[in-house]
Amino acid sequence: MSKRLAYLLPAALLLALAAGFLFSSQTLLGLINQSFLAGLFLLLLGSIALVLRSGFFTVFLQGFKQVKLLFFKRPRVMESDWFQEKDPVLQKKTETLIRVCTSLSLWAGAALLMFSVVLTCFYLYQS
């Protein structure tokens, strides 16, 4: 998967070069703004997912869970082993999906930001 993602940045550069030569300056400005905002959003989303996956907030979440258990008692049915079981196959698939989505959003965000920077250079050159 990461080998395919490594081709994303050069592809973004080539697309930016092609768009810089093909579009007018007014169309280019809208494309620059939209690609920059989309790239920024994807980088922010990927970095939040990366921080959450690293376990930075685990201590805080455990503390809040203990406080919640003091105030709200769970029904006895919820305390049984049947409700406590966690499927290891589902957990592994979920972790893999989260890891892939995080790396994809980080790479795509970086590619879109690079795309907008190269297009900005073309826009400034045309003006």
Order of alpha helices (4+ residues) and beta strands (2+ residues): alpha-alpha-alpha-alpha-alpha-alpha
